[in-house]
């Protein structure tokens, strides 16, 4: 009996019991620590997305051989904004700077909070970890839906008193792919900022699923 106990457990330096159970506990602890660098990675990806455009649209017409380019960042619109606003005026379309005013105003502090919440979730009790990561997981979807809603509103709320209002019917600009607005052909696509936010969401989702599977196994 004594020999069996000696085989199953031994005294490690410092008086700690070492054996199969202790080794398994240490292994689980070490694996759990991997969640922290993954969550930090997700936070860095999301924060980095603020530095680059999320979406771009290019308008092509014979009088603009190089095209007119608009890039949508989380907090501003860049590119040929003045020229596009001038064209929009003639068809009664809203100015670009009038779209998503609230979203652009709160986007940077909101993204910072979302990233910090995701990292802090490592130290939260299990039921609250997923809750703290939900904003990061759903953020790309929210951006997509908000962008589509503003494109729909801009193209379907044309001023009937605009100089060329009778020459164009209400429309919804393509969020992705090739489309047409009056005499212009358009080419729209998501860019690196959006894909960085998607990568962050996938990492946060993977860690959350990992937590859920570990909780069911214990």
Z-matrix of the N, CA and C atoms (Angstrom, degrees):
N
C 1 1.467
C 2 1.524 1 109.84
N 3 1.301 2 118.58 1 -46.93
C 4 1.449 3 123.30 2 179.55
C 5 1.517 4 111.25 3 -63.05
N 6 1.331 5 116.39 4 -40.33
C 7 1.459 6 120.77 5 179.05
C 8 1.523 7 111.03 6 -62.78
N 9 1.331 8 116.77 7 -40.19
C 10 1.457 9 120.80 8 -179.91
C 11 1.516 10 110.66 9 -63.46
N 12 1.351 11 116.05 10 -41.19
C 13 1.451 12 119.09 11 179.17
C 14 1.517 13 111.42 12 -65.34
N 15 1.341 14 115.96 13 -36.37
C 16 1.446 15 119.89 14 178.86
C 17 1.513 16 112.02 15 -67.28
N 18 1.333 17 117.15 16 -31.80
C 19 1.456 18 120.93 17 178.89
C 20 1.527 19 111.73 18 -72.82
N 21 1.340 20 116.29 19 -35.09
C 22 1.460 21 119.44 20 -174.72
C 23 1.523 22 112.79 21 -83.97
N 24 1.328 23 118.10 22 -19.48
C 25 1.451 24 120.31 23 -179.19
C 26 1.510 25 109.51 24 -151.01
N 27 1.307 26 116.50 25 143.97
C 28 1.450 27 121.86 26 177.49
C 29 1.509 28 108.97 27 -135.26
N 30 1.341 29 115.82 28 160.84
C 31 1.457 30 120.28 29 -178.51
C 32 1.510 31 108.61 30 -90.76
N 33 1.315 32 115.80 31 117.86
C 34 1.453 33 121.59 32 179.75
C 35 1.515 34 109.45 33 -86.70
N 36 1.325 35 117.31 34 164.04
C 37 1.469 36 119.73 35 177.11
C 38 1.524 37 110.46 36 -55.41
N 39 1.345 38 114.70 37 138.14
C 40 1.459 39 119.07 38 -178.06
C 41 1.511 40 112.06 39 90.71
N 42 1.343 41 118.12 40 0.44
C 43 1.452 42 120.81 41 175.88
C 44 1.500 43 114.13 42 85.18
N 45 1.359 44 119.13 43 9.32
C 46 1.458 45 121.51 44 179.92
C 47 1.512 46 110.09 45 -84.32
N 48 1.310 47 116.17 46 145.62
C 49 1.455 48 120.77 47 177.93
C 50 1.512 49 109.13 48 -82.78
N 51 1.347 50 115.48 49 126.32
C 52 1.457 51 120.54 50 179.03
C 53 1.508 52 109.19 51 -114.36
N 54 1.298 53 117.48 52 134.16
C 55 1.447 54 121.96 53 179.60
C 56 1.501 55 109.81 54 -176.33
N 57 1.337 56 117.62 55 -173.50
C 58 1.463 57 120.23 56 -179.02
C 59 1.530 58 113.08 57 -57.10
N 60 1.320 59 117.91 58 -42.06
C 61 1.464 60 120.63 59 -178.60
C 62 1.524 61 110.80 60 -65.60
N 63 1.353 62 115.54 61 -43.65
C 64 1.462 63 118.88 62 179.86
C 65 1.515 64 111.17 63 -65.33
N 66 1.334 65 117.62 64 -39.13
C 67 1.457 66 121.43 65 179.00
C 68 1.520 67 110.94 66 -63.48
N 69 1.335 68 115.79 67 -40.82
C 70 1.468 69 119.75 68 178.78
C 71 1.516 70 110.70 69 -64.86
N 72 1.339 71 116.08 70 -38.71
C 73 1.465 72 120.14 71 178.72
C 74 1.517 73 110.78 72 -64.15
N 75 1.349 74 115.86 73 -44.02
C 76 1.456 75 119.05 74 178.93
C 77 1.526 76 111.40 75 -64.06
N 78 1.331 77 117.02 76 -38.22
C 79 1.459 78 120.95 77 179.58
C 80 1.519 79 110.73 78 -63.31
N 81 1.348 80 116.28 79 -43.90
C 82 1.462 81 119.63 80 178.74
C 83 1.522 82 110.78 81 -63.87
N 84 1.334 83 116.12 82 -38.48
C 85 1.459 84 120.79 83 179.38
C 86 1.526 85 110.61 84 -64.89
N 87 1.333 86 116.62 85 -43.75
C 88 1.459 87 120.26 86 -179.88
C 89 1.526 88 111.55 87 -63.81
N 90 1.339 89 116.68 88 -42.67
C 91 1.461 90 120.43 89 179.08
C 92 1.523 91 110.68 90 -64.41
N 93 1.336 92 116.61 91 -39.53
C 94 1.459 93 120.35 92 -179.72
C 95 1.525 94 111.07 93 -61.74
N 96 1.336 95 116.93 94 -33.91
C 97 1.451 96 120.20 95 -179.98
C 98 1.532 97 112.44 96 -65.20
N 99 1.323 98 117.77 97 -20.61
C 100 1.463 99 120.26 98 178.36
C 101 1.521 100 111.84 99 -65.08
N 102 1.330 101 116.22 100 -21.74
C 103 1.460 102 119.37 101 -179.94
C 104 1.531 103 111.44 102 -62.22
N 105 1.318 104 116.71 103 -35.71
C 106 1.463 105 119.53 104 -176.40
C 107 1.531 106 112.72 105 -64.09
N 108 1.348 107 119.40 106 -51.93
C 109 1.473 108 116.95 107 177.49
C 110 1.520 109 113.45 108 -62.30
N 111 1.325 110 117.58 109 -30.60
C 112 1.464 111 119.69 110 177.26
C 113 1.532 112 110.94 111 -67.40
N 114 1.321 113 116.21 112 -41.09
C 115 1.459 114 119.58 113 178.42
C 116 1.531 115 111.02 114 -68.47
N 117 1.331 116 116.33 115 -36.61
C 118 1.464 117 119.51 116 175.56
C 119 1.530 118 109.71 117 -63.66
N 120 1.333 119 116.34 118 -42.10
C 121 1.466 120 120.57 119 176.92
C 122 1.521 121 110.72 120 -58.36
N 123 1.322 122 116.92 121 -45.63
C 124 1.467 123 120.60 122 179.45
C 125 1.526 124 110.41 123 -60.52
N 126 1.338 125 116.58 124 -42.68
C 127 1.453 126 120.12 125 178.92
C 128 1.523 127 112.46 126 -63.00
N 129 1.332 128 116.63 127 -41.90
C 130 1.465 129 120.98 128 179.33
C 131 1.528 130 110.28 129 -64.53
N 132 1.327 131 117.15 130 -41.58
C 133 1.462 132 120.59 131 178.68
C 134 1.525 133 111.21 132 -60.67
N 135 1.325 134 115.56 133 -44.20
C 136 1.468 135 118.77 134 -178.55
C 137 1.522 136 111.01 135 -68.43
N 138 1.326 137 117.30 136 -42.70
C 139 1.462 138 120.18 137 178.04
C 140 1.532 139 110.92 138 -63.29
N 141 1.327 140 116.27 139 -39.24
C 142 1.456 141 120.11 140 178.39
C 143 1.510 142 113.27 141 -64.44
N 144 1.324 143 116.20 142 -26.57
C 145 1.469 144 119.41 143 -179.07
C 146 1.523 145 111.81 144 -65.48
N 147 1.339 146 117.44 145 -20.86
C 148 1.465 147 119.70 146 -179.95
C 149 1.529 148 111.97 147 -70.29
N 150 1.322 149 117.04 148 -17.45
C 151 1.463 150 121.11 149 -173.44
C 152 1.520 151 113.34 150 -89.05
N 153 1.314 152 117.56 151 -8.91
C 154 1.466 153 121.29 152 -174.53
C 155 1.530 154 109.94 153 -134.17
N 156 1.345 155 117.47 154 160.70
C 157 1.475 156 120.02 155 -178.62
C 158 1.524 157 112.13 156 -65.54
N 159 1.328 158 114.76 157 150.68
C 160 1.463 159 122.20 158 175.75
C 161 1.529 160 111.74 159 -96.24
N 162 1.326 161 115.19 160 -32.40
C 163 1.471 162 119.33 161 -171.05
C 164 1.514 163 108.43 162 -151.34
N 165 1.314 164 116.09 163 147.51
C 166 1.457 165 120.10 164 178.67
C 167 1.519 166 110.25 165 -139.92
N 168 1.330 167 114.55 166 148.85
C 169 1.462 168 120.13 167 174.42
C 170 1.528 169 107.82 168 -137.76
N 171 1.313 170 115.81 169 137.51
C 172 1.462 171 122.49 170 179.16
C 173 1.521 172 108.77 171 -119.77
N 174 1.338 173 116.49 172 131.41
C 175 1.457 174 122.56 173 178.12
C 176 1.523 175 108.54 174 -105.54
N 177 1.326 176 115.08 175 128.89
C 178 1.466 177 120.93 176 -179.13
C 179 1.526 178 109.79 177 -114.66
N 180 1.331 179 115.41 178 136.30
C 181 1.470 180 122.15 179 174.89
C 182 1.519 181 107.41 180 -157.51
N 183 1.346 182 117.51 181 156.65
C 184 1.477 183 120.02 182 -178.56
C 185 1.528 184 113.26 183 -54.80
N 186 1.337 185 117.77 184 -36.84
C 187 1.461 186 119.97 185 -177.82
C 188 1.527 187 113.04 186 -77.75
N 189 1.332 188 116.16 187 -6.83
C 190 1.463 189 121.06 188 176.56
C 191 1.531 190 108.21 189 -127.05
N 192 1.321 191 117.51 190 75.98
C 193 1.474 192 120.72 191 -173.85
C 194 1.530 193 113.58 192 -60.31
N 195 1.328 194 117.33 193 -28.79
C 196 1.463 195 120.14 194 178.00
C 197 1.524 196 112.75 195 -89.85
N 198 1.319 197 116.64 196 -5.28
C 199 1.451 198 121.04 197 -178.75
C 200 1.513 199 112.44 198 79.92
N 201 1.314 200 116.08 199 162.27
C 202 1.458 201 123.47 200 173.68
C 203 1.518 202 108.00 201 -109.26
N 204 1.317 203 116.57 202 128.41
C 205 1.459 204 121.28 203 -172.02
C 206 1.523 205 110.71 204 -115.93
N 207 1.325 206 115.54 205 133.01
C 208 1.456 207 122.10 206 175.66
C 209 1.525 208 108.19 207 -125.76
N 210 1.332 209 115.70 208 130.57
C 211 1.466 210 120.70 209 175.54
C 212 1.529 211 108.89 210 -116.21
N 213 1.324 212 115.19 211 131.15
C 214 1.467 213 120.61 212 178.63
C 215 1.519 214 109.11 213 -102.29
N 216 1.330 215 116.00 214 113.87
C 217 1.457 216 122.59 215 170.39
C 218 1.524 217 108.15 216 -93.47
N 219 1.321 218 116.54 217 176.22
C 220 1.468 219 117.99 218 179.84
C 221 1.521 220 111.57 219 -69.68
N 222 1.343 221 118.21 220 -23.61
C 223 1.455 222 119.84 221 -175.31
C 224 1.524 223 114.32 222 -124.47
N 225 1.321 224 118.44 223 0.78
C 226 1.464 225 119.61 224 -178.43
C 227 1.522 226 111.01 225 -162.15
N 228 1.314 227 114.55 226 163.91
C 229 1.462 228 122.56 227 172.33
C 230 1.511 229 107.64 228 -111.08
N 231 1.312 230 117.51 229 133.36
C 232 1.462 231 121.15 230 -179.86
C 233 1.527 232 109.62 231 -126.89
N 234 1.333 233 115.41 232 170.04
C 235 1.452 234 120.66 233 -179.72
C 236 1.522 235 111.10 234 104.79
N 237 1.323 236 115.60 235 -143.70
C 238 1.471 237 121.81 236 -176.00
C 239 1.530 238 110.87 237 -85.88
N 240 1.332 239 115.48 238 54.33
C 241 1.461 240 120.27 239 -175.08
C 242 1.526 241 111.25 240 -65.51
N 243 1.319 242 117.70 241 -44.99
C 244 1.465 243 121.43 242 -177.54
C 245 1.523 244 111.02 243 -61.36
N 246 1.331 245 116.53 244 -44.50
C 247 1.459 246 120.08 245 -178.35
C 248 1.529 247 111.56 246 -66.24
N 249 1.334 248 116.28 247 -41.83
C 250 1.467 249 119.67 248 -179.65
C 251 1.520 250 110.89 249 -68.00
N 252 1.329 251 117.49 250 -39.09
C 253 1.465 252 119.80 251 176.79
C 254 1.532 253 110.89 252 -62.10
N 255 1.334 254 116.73 253 -36.80
C 256 1.465 255 119.44 254 177.20
C 257 1.512 256 111.81 255 -63.04
N 258 1.323 257 117.44 256 -41.86
C 259 1.463 258 120.91 257 177.32
C 260 1.521 259 111.06 258 -67.88
N 261 1.324 260 116.52 259 -40.98
C 262 1.464 261 120.22 260 179.62
C 263 1.521 262 112.00 261 -60.90
N 264 1.323 263 116.24 262 -32.47
C 265 1.466 264 120.19 263 -179.82
C 266 1.528 265 111.22 264 -58.73
N 267 1.311 266 117.16 265 -38.61
C 268 1.470 267 120.76 266 -175.67
C 269 1.529 268 112.45 267 -70.95
N 270 1.328 269 116.70 268 -28.41
C 271 1.469 270 118.50 269 179.15
C 272 1.526 271 111.78 270 -99.31
N 273 1.339 272 116.62 271 0.70
C 274 1.459 273 120.15 272 176.68
C 275 1.515 274 114.06 273 83.37
N 276 1.318 275 117.64 274 22.12
C 277 1.457 276 121.43 275 -179.85
C 278 1.527 277 109.56 276 -91.22
N 279 1.315 278 116.92 277 145.75
C 280 1.457 279 121.90 278 -177.51
C 281 1.526 280 111.55 279 -62.94
N 282 1.342 281 116.16 280 156.76
C 283 1.454 282 120.83 281 174.47
C 284 1.526 283 110.42 282 -68.94
N 285 1.306 284 115.55 283 148.52
C 286 1.462 285 119.99 284 -179.74
C 287 1.520 286 111.67 285 -61.41
N 288 1.332 287 116.51 286 -37.04
C 289 1.465 288 119.89 287 -177.47
C 290 1.525 289 112.39 288 -69.65
N 291 1.327 290 117.53 289 -14.58
C 292 1.467 291 121.01 290 179.07
C 293 1.525 292 112.36 291 -87.57
N 294 1.311 293 117.26 292 -5.20
C 295 1.464 294 120.92 293 -179.20
C 296 1.531 295 110.45 294 -92.22
N 297 1.313 296 116.48 295 140.97
C 298 1.465 297 123.28 296 173.85
C 299 1.526 298 112.35 297 52.38
N 300 1.319 299 116.68 298 43.15
C 301 1.467 300 120.58 299 -178.36
C 302 1.533 301 110.64 300 -62.12
N 303 1.323 302 116.98 301 -48.21
C 304 1.470 303 120.83 302 -179.42
C 305 1.520 304 110.88 303 -63.99
N 306 1.332 305 116.43 304 -46.08
C 307 1.458 306 120.08 305 -177.90
C 308 1.523 307 111.64 306 -59.83
N 309 1.337 308 116.66 307 -42.30
C 310 1.464 309 119.57 308 -179.35
C 311 1.525 310 111.42 309 -69.85
N 312 1.336 311 116.56 310 -30.58
C 313 1.462 312 120.11 311 -178.96
C 314 1.529 313 112.09 312 -70.34
N 315 1.334 314 117.04 313 -36.33
C 316 1.472 315 119.96 314 -174.93
C 317 1.522 316 112.72 315 -101.58
N 318 1.323 317 118.04 316 -3.40
C 319 1.467 318 119.94 317 -170.40
C 320 1.525 319 113.25 318 -61.25
N 321 1.324 320 118.59 319 -47.26
C 322 1.460 321 119.94 320 -175.50
C 323 1.529 322 112.73 321 -66.68
N 324 1.337 323 120.14 322 -50.65
C 325 1.471 324 117.81 323 175.80
C 326 1.521 325 112.86 324 -62.08
N 327 1.334 326 117.16 325 -34.99
C 328 1.462 327 119.87 326 179.33
C 329 1.519 328 111.23 327 -64.82
N 330 1.326 329 117.67 328 -42.61
C 331 1.461 330 121.19 329 179.76
C 332 1.523 331 110.42 330 -64.82
N 333 1.333 332 117.27 331 -40.19
C 334 1.468 333 120.21 332 177.88
C 335 1.523 334 110.34 333 -61.46
N 336 1.320 335 116.73 334 -44.62
C 337 1.470 336 120.70 335 178.94
C 338 1.526 337 110.83 336 -62.40
N 339 1.334 338 116.83 337 -43.10
C 340 1.467 339 120.97 338 179.86
C 341 1.524 340 110.62 339 -60.94
N 342 1.330 341 117.15 340 -43.32
C 343 1.460 342 121.14 341 -179.52
C 344 1.525 343 111.10 342 -65.67
N 345 1.330 344 116.74 343 -43.68
C 346 1.470 345 120.69 344 179.81
C 347 1.522 346 110.78 345 -64.46
N 348 1.322 347 117.16 346 -41.91
C 349 1.467 348 120.72 347 178.24
C 350 1.528 349 111.45 348 -58.81
N 351 1.325 350 116.03 349 -42.93
C 352 1.463 351 120.02 350 -178.83
C 353 1.527 352 110.95 351 -62.28
N 354 1.329 353 117.48 352 -42.59
C 355 1.466 354 120.43 353 179.35
C 356 1.530 355 110.83 354 -68.42
N 357 1.332 356 117.21 355 -44.03
C 358 1.461 357 120.65 356 -179.71
C 359 1.521 358 112.86 357 -64.64
N 360 1.329 359 116.33 358 -21.19
C 361 1.471 360 119.27 359 -179.98
C 362 1.523 361 112.17 360 -60.08
N 363 1.332 362 117.45 361 -21.19
C 364 1.470 363 121.02 362 178.64
C 365 1.528 364 110.95 363 -58.54
N 366 1.321 365 117.21 364 -33.54
C 367 1.466 366 120.91 365 -175.70
C 368 1.519 367 112.93 366 -98.14
N 369 1.317 368 117.97 367 0.39
C 370 1.456 369 120.35 368 -178.45
C 371 1.523 370 111.13 369 -83.54
N 372 1.329 371 117.27 370 156.27
C 373 1.467 372 119.91 371 172.31
C 374 1.519 373 110.44 372 -59.43
N 375 1.315 374 116.17 373 153.17
C 376 1.464 375 120.78 374 -171.63
C 377 1.524 376 114.57 375 -52.01
N 378 1.339 377 121.13 376 -45.93
C 379 1.479 378 117.95 377 -177.33
C 380 1.523 379 113.57 378 -61.71
N 381 1.345 380 117.63 379 -25.15
C 382 1.461 381 120.93 380 -175.34
C 383 1.518 382 113.01 381 -93.99
N 384 1.320 383 117.66 382 -10.63
C 385 1.466 384 119.36 383 -179.07
C 386 1.528 385 110.91 384 -62.61
N 387 1.320 386 115.68 385 -49.43
C 388 1.471 387 119.57 386 -178.51
C 389 1.526 388 110.96 387 -63.90
N 390 1.334 389 116.14 388 -38.25
C 391 1.464 390 119.91 389 179.87
C 392 1.526 391 110.39 390 -60.11
N 393 1.338 392 116.82 391 -42.35
C 394 1.457 393 120.64 392 -178.61
C 395 1.523 394 112.58 393 -69.60
N 396 1.339 395 116.90 394 -22.60
C 397 1.465 396 120.28 395 -178.87
C 398 1.524 397 113.10 396 -93.96
N 399 1.317 398 117.61 397 -14.21
C 400 1.463 399 120.90 398 -177.52
C 401 1.530 400 112.18 399 -55.50
N 402 1.355 401 119.91 400 -44.86
C 403 1.469 402 118.07 401 179.69
C 404 1.523 403 113.43 402 -56.74
N 405 1.337 404 117.82 403 -39.89
C 406 1.459 405 119.93 404 178.68
C 407 1.531 406 111.27 405 -68.47
N 408 1.322 407 117.06 406 -37.86
C 409 1.462 408 121.16 407 -177.49
C 410 1.525 409 111.23 408 -67.81
N 411 1.326 410 117.39 409 -38.70
C 412 1.462 411 120.20 410 -175.47
C 413 1.533 412 112.75 411 -92.92
N 414 1.322 413 117.57 412 -9.08
C 415 1.464 414 120.28 413 -174.84
C 416 1.531 415 113.80 414 -54.52
N 417 1.348 416 120.70 415 -48.36
C 418 1.472 417 118.72 416 179.96
C 419 1.532 418 112.87 417 -60.50
N 420 1.335 419 116.50 418 -35.33
C 421 1.457 420 119.89 419 178.48
C 422 1.526 421 110.30 420 -66.37
N 423 1.324 422 116.42 421 -41.78
C 424 1.467 423 120.68 422 178.62
C 425 1.527 424 110.34 423 -62.80
N 426 1.341 425 116.88 424 -42.81
C 427 1.463 426 119.57 425 178.55
C 428 1.525 427 110.44 426 -61.40
N 429 1.328 428 117.14 427 -45.33
C 430 1.462 429 121.68 428 -179.93
C 431 1.530 430 110.72 429 -58.40
N 432 1.325 431 116.47 430 -49.16
C 433 1.465 432 120.23 431 -177.15
C 434 1.526 433 111.43 432 -66.58
N 435 1.327 434 116.70 433 -38.48
C 436 1.460 435 119.83 434 179.74
C 437 1.527 436 110.88 435 -66.72
N 438 1.339 437 116.51 436 -41.78
C 439 1.462 438 119.88 437 177.76
C 440 1.524 439 110.83 438 -62.44
N 441 1.323 440 116.66 439 -45.03
C 442 1.465 441 119.73 440 179.25
C 443 1.527 442 110.90 441 -61.97
N 444 1.333 443 117.21 442 -41.04
C 445 1.464 444 120.59 443 -179.03
C 446 1.525 445 111.15 444 -62.46
N 447 1.337 446 117.02 445 -40.79
C 448 1.460 447 119.44 446 179.61
C 449 1.524 448 112.04 447 -71.57
N 450 1.324 449 117.55 448 -36.27
C 451 1.462 450 119.83 449 175.87
C 452 1.530 451 110.46 450 -63.26
N 453 1.318 452 115.59 451 -42.07
C 454 1.466 453 119.89 452 178.72
C 455 1.536 454 110.33 453 -63.25
N 456 1.330 455 115.92 454 -46.11
C 457 1.470 456 119.59 455 -178.40
C 458 1.527 457 111.10 456 -63.69
N 459 1.333 458 116.35 457 -43.70
C 460 1.466 459 119.78 458 -177.72
C 461 1.521 460 111.84 459 -62.84
N 462 1.338 461 116.83 460 -39.63
C 463 1.456 462 119.92 461 -177.19
C 464 1.510 463 114.90 462 -84.65
N 465 1.336 464 116.43 463 -13.95
C 466 1.461 465 119.43 464 -178.43
C 467 1.524 466 112.96 465 -114.37
N 468 1.321 467 116.14 466 12.22
C 469 1.472 468 120.59 467 177.43
C 470 1.529 469 109.39 468 -127.14
N 471 1.294 470 115.98 469 48.39
C 472 1.462 471 121.25 470 -177.47
C 473 1.526 472 110.76 471 -73.47
N 474 1.326 473 115.32 472 143.30
C 475 1.465 474 121.34 473 178.04
C 476 1.532 475 109.18 474 -72.97
N 477 1.327 476 118.01 475 117.38
C 478 1.474 477 119.72 476 -178.48
C 479 1.521 478 113.47 477 -67.62
N 480 1.319 479 117.70 478 -13.05
C 481 1.467 480 121.30 479 -179.06
C 482 1.523 481 112.22 480 -96.89
N 483 1.300 482 118.10 481 4.68
C 484 1.462 483 121.05 482 179.18
C 485 1.527 484 110.29 483 -67.20
N 486 1.333 485 117.86 484 152.68
C 487 1.482 486 120.89 485 -175.41
C 488 1.522 487 113.94 486 -54.35
N 489 1.338 488 117.25 487 -39.27
C 490 1.467 489 120.24 488 -176.68
C 491 1.530 490 111.91 489 -113.65
N 492 1.327 491 116.34 490 28.26
C 493 1.465 492 119.49 491 -176.32
C 494 1.527 493 112.19 492 -62.64
N 495 1.340 494 116.56 493 -30.91
C 496 1.464 495 119.22 494 -177.60
C 497 1.524 496 112.64 495 -76.64
N 498 1.334 497 117.01 496 -9.74
C 499 1.463 498 119.85 497 -175.77
C 500 1.527 499 113.04 498 -92.48
N 501 1.313 500 117.11 499 -3.60
C 502 1.463 501 119.24 500 -176.88
C 503 1.516 502 109.88 501 -143.78
N 504 1.308 503 115.79 502 140.61
C 505 1.454 504 121.86 503 177.44
C 506 1.528 505 109.67 504 -94.60
N 507 1.338 506 117.37 505 159.49
C 508 1.466 507 119.09 506 175.82
C 509 1.534 508 110.99 507 -53.73
N 510 1.311 509 116.59 508 145.63
C 511 1.457 510 121.74 509 -174.68
C 512 1.525 511 109.18 510 -151.97
N 513 1.322 512 115.81 511 167.20
C 514 1.467 513 122.10 512 173.15
C 515 1.521 514 108.02 513 -123.16
N 516 1.327 515 118.42 514 112.89
C 517 1.463 516 119.54 515 178.40
C 518 1.528 517 111.57 516 -57.00
N 519 1.318 518 116.34 517 143.92
C 520 1.459 519 120.59 518 178.59
C 521 1.521 520 109.86 519 -65.53
N 522 1.317 521 116.35 520 132.92
C 523 1.455 522 120.07 521 176.86
C 524 1.536 523 110.84 522 -80.85
N 525 1.332 524 115.53 523 -27.69
C 526 1.464 525 122.34 524 175.62
C 527 1.518 526 107.78 525 -143.76
N 528 1.324 527 117.00 526 136.96
C 529 1.449 528 120.81 527 174.90
C 530 1.518 529 113.16 528 100.45
N 531 1.319 530 115.32 529 -166.16
C 532 1.462 531 122.80 530 -173.96
C 533 1.529 532 110.12 531 -100.53
N 534 1.328 533 115.78 532 135.33
C 535 1.456 534 120.97 533 179.05
C 536 1.512 535 111.21 534 -143.51
N 537 1.331 536 115.94 535 -169.25
C 538 1.464 537 121.70 536 -178.78
C 539 1.521 538 109.48 537 -139.82
N 540 1.332 539 115.79 538 133.56
C 541 1.460 540 122.27 539 173.14
C 542 1.524 541 106.95 540 -129.76
N 543 1.326 542 116.66 541 103.83
C 544 1.454 543 120.00 542 -176.44
C 545 1.517 544 110.56 543 60.84
N 546 1.333 545 116.25 544 -125.10
C 547 1.463 546 120.88 545 179.76
C 548 1.533 547 112.03 546 -88.21
N 549 1.313 548 116.79 547 1.60
C 550 1.460 549 121.02 548 -178.09
C 551 1.529 550 110.56 549 -99.65
N 552 1.313 551 115.38 550 139.05
C 553 1.461 552 120.01 551 165.95
C 554 1.518 553 107.07 552 -96.23
N 555 1.307 554 116.23 553 145.78
C 556 1.461 555 120.51 554 -176.24
C 557 1.524 556 110.40 555 -122.97
N 558 1.307 557 114.50 556 151.65
C 559 1.463 558 121.31 557 176.21
C 560 1.525 559 107.53 558 -136.13
N 561 1.327 560 116.80 559 114.88
C 562 1.462 561 121.81 560 -174.44
C 563 1.523 562 110.17 561 -120.06
N 564 1.326 563 115.66 562 149.29
C 565 1.466 564 120.02 563 179.84
C 566 1.522 565 109.71 564 -162.23
N 567 1.318 566 115.79 565 151.22
C 568 1.458 567 120.57 566 168.76
C 569 1.525 568 108.28 567 -77.56
N 570 1.329 569 115.30 568 150.15
C 571 1.461 570 119.99 569 -176.65
C 572 1.523 571 109.97 570 -124.31
N 573 1.328 572 115.91 571 -168.04
C 574 1.461 573 121.52 572 -165.54
C 575 1.528 574 113.30 573 -59.45
N 576 1.328 575 118.03 574 -34.86
C 577 1.458 576 119.29 575 -179.55
C 578 1.517 577 111.92 576 -59.80
N 579 1.326 578 115.94 577 -45.89
C 580 1.463 579 119.84 578 179.23
C 581 1.525 580 110.78 579 -63.74
N 582 1.323 581 116.98 580 -41.42
C 583 1.462 582 119.83 581 -178.46
C 584 1.527 583 111.84 582 -68.90
N 585 1.324 584 117.79 583 -30.81
C 586 1.465 585 120.16 584 173.74
C 587 1.528 586 110.41 585 -65.11
N 588 1.337 587 116.83 586 -39.75
C 589 1.469 588 119.85 587 178.39
C 590 1.518 589 110.91 588 -67.68
N 591 1.332 590 117.41 589 -35.42
C 592 1.469 591 120.82 590 176.42
C 593 1.528 592 110.29 591 -66.04
N 594 1.336 593 116.81 592 -41.96
C 595 1.465 594 120.43 593 178.04
C 596 1.526 595 110.56 594 -61.57
N 597 1.336 596 116.99 595 -42.75
C 598 1.461 597 120.90 596 177.89
C 599 1.527 598 110.67 597 -61.14
N 600 1.329 599 116.49 598 -42.89
C 601 1.463 600 120.62 599 179.78
C 602 1.525 601 111.21 600 -63.43
N 603 1.324 602 117.25 601 -40.69
C 604 1.465 603 120.58 602 -179.47
C 605 1.519 604 111.54 603 -66.82
N 606 1.337 605 117.42 604 -39.03
C 607 1.464 606 120.39 605 177.41
C 608 1.531 607 109.99 606 -64.10
N 609 1.336 608 116.76 607 -46.58
C 610 1.464 609 120.47 608 179.00
C 611 1.526 610 111.16 609 -62.11
N 612 1.327 611 116.91 610 -38.82
C 613 1.460 612 120.63 611 178.08
C 614 1.527 613 110.80 612 -66.03
N 615 1.334 614 117.06 613 -41.39
C 616 1.458 615 120.58 614 179.74
C 617 1.528 616 111.03 615 -62.20
N 618 1.334 617 117.18 616 -42.44
C 619 1.465 618 120.63 617 178.79
C 620 1.526 619 110.44 618 -64.94
N 621 1.319 620 116.33 619 -39.16
C 622 1.464 621 120.74 620 179.62
C 623 1.527 622 111.14 621 -65.50
N 624 1.321 623 117.28 622 -43.80
C 625 1.470 624 120.76 623 176.63
C 626 1.522 625 110.30 624 -63.42
N 627 1.304 626 117.37 625 -40.02
C 628 1.465 627 122.52 626 176.99
C 629 1.531 628 109.97 627 -58.47
N 630 1.344 629 116.48 628 -47.42
C 631 1.466 630 120.67 629 177.53
C 632 1.521 631 111.15 630 -58.68
N 633 1.326 632 116.07 631 -44.21
C 634 1.467 633 120.87 632 -177.16
C 635 1.532 634 110.50 633 -63.82
N 636 1.327 635 116.83 634 -43.02
C 637 1.462 636 120.15 635 -179.63
C 638 1.522 637 111.14 636 -67.16
N 639 1.326 638 117.25 637 -37.62
C 640 1.466 639 120.23 638 178.02
C 641 1.519 640 110.60 639 -66.96
N 642 1.355 641 116.89 640 -37.09
C 643 1.458 642 119.41 641 179.93
C 644 1.524 643 111.94 642 -67.39
N 645 1.326 644 116.50 643 -32.33
C 646 1.462 645 119.97 644 178.38
C 647 1.530 646 111.49 645 -76.11
N 648 1.338 647 116.12 646 -25.03
C 649 1.456 648 119.57 647 -179.53
C 650 1.520 649 113.18 648 -81.74
N 651 1.351 650 116.60 649 -16.98
C 652 1.454 651 119.31 650 -178.34
C 653 1.522 652 111.69 651 -101.41
